[in-house]
Amino acid sequence: MAQRYFMELAFKGTAYNGWQFQPNALGVQQVIEEALSLLLKEQIRVTGAGRTDTGVHASYFVAHFDTSVLTLLQPGETERRLNHIFPPDIAVLSIFAVRPDDHSRYSAISRTYKYHISLRKDPFRQDTSHHINFRPDTGLMNRAAEELMKHKDFGSFCRSNSGAKTHICRITEAKWEENDGMLVFTITADRFLRNMVRAITGTILDAGSGRISIDRFREVIEARDRRMAGTSAPARGLFLSGIEYPPGILVRKQEYYRPA
């Protein structure tokens, strides 16, 4: 009988066309499935907690798979062997057994993303942050972030023709912080639409630079029209950084890797 397992992972998305398996491009899912299948000597299919776009990173990610083989390996040995097989830009933190109906995607009750903006040119952050050559008003940006939590429909920040049945999301945290030349936007919600965080980030940067007012930002949200929002921020600055599950599923709910 097969046992279901959760994997806690981290990956740098620069070299990948997102998480999802694609027939003509390399996704993170394909690399993980091939490594597990090689190690366990059976065909393994992996389901991720969500889809990340091309170039987006995950400092914390969860996936699940089913197998009857893993119980034969010593605790910690599977992780060690997988990390030896994985390329340098993918790492597994832990693997643990869960109930048959626990699902890495559908059991999650919230996710947290962080967007990293570098205020100074830094060659060591070029793949993991978006460099801007001006200093935005973080006070205005936090006012815009607070405005997000007053609304539920975020159609203005959803990629056109995404196929989403609803644009309703419950945002529980949205804030900007500055530290050591970096601006970090943290946002938590029960669900996210495609391209939502990058579209929000780009539009909030418009508010922080004075190109739009807070009142205009509110109007953008209420318009529920992607054409009203700003340009999406580049993928390289975005990290999936946290996933929350019900108490019965014991995961860390915190970042495994913190960008330099």
C-alpha positions in Angstrom: 0.0 0.0 0.0 1.3 3.4 -0.9 2.1 6.0 1.7 1.8 9.7 1.1 4.7 12.0 1.9 5.2 15.7 2.1 8.5 17.3 1.0 9.7 20.7 2.2 11.8 22.3 -0.5 13.6 25.5 -1.6 14.6 26.4 -5.1 16.0 29.2 -7.1 13.8 29.7 -10.1 16.2 31.5 -12.5 16.9 28.6 -14.7 13.3 27.2 -14.8 10.1 27.8 -16.6 8.2 27.8 -13.3 7.2 24.9 -11.2 4.8 23.1 -13.5 5.9 20.3 -15.8 5.9 21.5 -19.4 6.6 19.3 -22.5 8.9 21.8 -24.2 10.6 23.6 -21.3 12.2 22.6 -18.0 10.1 23.0 -14.8 11.1 22.4 -11.2 8.5 19.6 -11.0 10.2 17.6 -13.7 13.6 17.7 -12.0 12.1 16.6 -8.7 10.1 13.8 -10.3 13.1 12.5 -12.2 15.3 12.5 -9.0 12.7 10.7 -6.9 12.0 8.1 -9.6 15.7 7.4 -9.9 16.2 7.1 -6.2 13.1 5.0 -5.5 13.3 3.0 -8.7 9.6 3.5 -9.5 7.7 6.2 -11.4 6.9 9.1 -9.0 4.5 11.9 -9.6 4.8 15.0 -7.5 2.1 17.6 -6.7 3.2 21.0 -5.6 1.5 23.5 -3.3 1.1 26.0 -6.1 2.4 27.1 -9.5 5.3 29.5 -9.6 5.9 31.5 -12.9 9.1 31.5 -14.9 12.0 32.9 -12.9 10.1 33.0 -9.6 11.8 31.5 -6.5 10.7 29.6 -3.5 12.5 30.0 -0.2 9.9 27.6 1.2 7.8 25.2 -0.9 5.8 22.0 -0.2 5.0 19.1 -2.5 3.6 15.6 -2.0 4.0 12.2 -3.6 2.9 8.6 -3.0 5.2 5.6 -2.8 5.6 2.3 -1.0 9.4 2.3 -1.2 10.5 5.2 1.0 9.9 3.4 4.3 12.8 1.1 3.5 15.3 4.1 3.8 16.8 5.3 7.0 15.5 8.7 8.4 17.4 11.5 6.8 19.0 9.3 4.2 16.4 10.0 1.5 17.0 13.8 1.9 20.8 13.3 1.7 20.6 11.2 -1.4 18.1 13.6 -3.1 20.2 16.6 -2.4 23.2 14.8 -4.0 21.1 14.2 -7.1 19.4 17.6 -7.3 21.2 20.5 -9.1 22.6 23.2 -6.8 19.5 25.4 -7.3 17.1 22.9 -5.7 17.2 21.6 -2.1 15.1 19.3 0.0 14.8 20.1 3.7 12.7 17.3 5.0 10.4 14.4 3.9 7.7 13.1 6.3 4.7 10.8 6.2 1.2 12.4 6.2 -2.4 11.1 6.0 -3.7 9.8 2.6 -6.0 12.8 2.1 -3.5 15.5 3.1 -2.7 17.5 0.0 0.1 19.9 -0.5 -2.1 22.3 -2.5 -5.6 21.9 -1.3 -4.9 21.4 2.4 -3.0 24.7 2.6 -4.9 27.5 4.4 -2.6 30.4 3.5 0.5 31.3 1.5 3.1 34.1 2.0 5.1 35.7 -0.7 8.0 38.2 -0.4 9.1 40.6 -3.1 12.7 41.9 -2.8 13.7 45.2 -4.2 17.3 46.4 -4.2 17.9 50.1 -3.7 21.5 49.9 -4.9 23.2 47.9 -7.6 24.4 44.6 -6.3 25.9 41.9 -8.6 25.2 39.3 -6.0 21.4 40.0 -5.9 20.8 40.4 -9.6 19.0 37.1 -9.9 17.0 37.4 -6.6 15.9 41.0 -6.5 14.6 43.8 -8.6 17.0 46.8 -8.7 15.5 50.3 -8.9 17.5 53.5 -9.3 15.2 55.7 -7.2 14.0 55.7 -3.6 10.2 55.3 -3.3 8.2 56.6 -0.3 7.7 53.6 1.8 5.1 55.4 3.9 2.9 55.7 0.8 3.6 52.2 -0.1 2.5 50.9 3.2 -0.7 53.0 3.0 -1.3 51.3 -0.4 -0.6 47.9 1.2 -3.1 48.6 4.0 -5.7 49.5 1.4 -5.4 45.9 0.0 -6.8 44.4 3.2 -10.0 46.4 2.9 -10.9 44.7 -0.4 -11.7 41.1 -1.5 -11.9 41.2 -5.3 -8.5 41.5 -7.0 -9.4 41.2 -10.6 -7.3 44.2 -11.4 -4.2 42.2 -10.5 -5.0 39.0 -12.2 -3.4 38.0 -15.5 -5.9 38.3 -18.4 -7.4 35.0 -19.6 -6.1 33.2 -16.5 -9.2 31.0 -16.3 -9.8 31.9 -12.6 -13.5 31.3 -11.7 -13.3 34.0 -9.0 -11.0 36.9 -8.1 -12.0 36.8 -4.4 -9.0 36.5 -2.1 -8.6 37.3 1.7 -5.4 39.2 2.3 -4.4 39.0 6.0 -1.0 40.7 5.8 0.6 43.3 3.5 3.6 45.4 4.5 6.8 46.9 3.3 10.0 46.9 5.3 13.5 48.3 4.6 16.7 46.7 5.7 20.3 47.1 4.5 19.5 48.6 1.2 16.6 46.2 0.5 12.9 46.8 0.4 10.8 43.7 1.1 7.1 43.4 0.5 5.4 40.7 2.5 1.9 39.6 1.6 -0.2 36.7 3.0 -3.6 35.5 1.7 -5.8 32.4 1.6 -5.2 32.2 -2.2 -3.4 34.2 -4.9 -4.4 34.8 -8.5 -1.9 34.3 -11.4 0.6 37.2 -11.5 -1.2 38.8 -8.6 1.8 39.6 -6.4 3.9 41.0 -9.2 1.0 43.2 -10.5 0.3 44.5 -7.0 4.0 45.2 -6.4 4.4 47.1 -9.7 1.3 49.2 -8.9 2.4 50.0 -5.4 5.7 51.1 -6.7 3.8 53.6 -8.9 2.2 54.9 -5.6 5.6 55.0 -3.9 7.1 57.0 -6.7 4.2 59.5 -6.8 3.0 58.4 -10.2 -0.4 57.6 -8.7 -2.1 58.7 -5.5 -3.5 56.4 -2.8 -7.0 57.4 -4.0 -6.1 56.3 -7.5 -4.7 53.1 -6.1 -8.0 52.4 -4.5 -9.8 53.1 -7.8 -7.5 50.6 -9.5 -8.6 47.9 -7.1 -12.3 48.8 -7.4 -12.1 48.8 -11.2 -11.5 45.0 -11.3 -9.8 45.6 -14.6 -6.1 44.5 -15.2 -5.7 47.3 -17.7 -6.1 49.9 -14.9 -3.1 48.5 -12.8 0.6 49.1 -13.3 3.2 47.0 -15.0 4.1 43.8 -13.2 7.3 43.8 -11.3 10.0 41.4 -12.7 9.8 37.7 -11.7 13.3 37.6 -10.3 12.4 39.5 -7.1 9.5 37.2 -6.1 9.8 34.4 -3.5 7.1 32.0 -2.2 8.3 32.1 1.4 5.7 30.4 3.6 2.7 28.0 3.4 0.4 27.4 6.4 -1.4 24.1 7.0 -3.9 23.0 9.6 -2.4 21.9 12.9 -2.5 18.2 12.0 0.1 18.6 9.3 3.4 19.3 10.9 5.4 21.6 8.6 7.8 24.4 9.5 5.7 27.3 8.0 8.9 29.4 7.6 11.6 30.2 5.2 14.3 27.5 4.6 16.5 29.9 2.7 16.8 33.6 3.2 18.1 35.6 0.2 21.4 37.4 0.7 
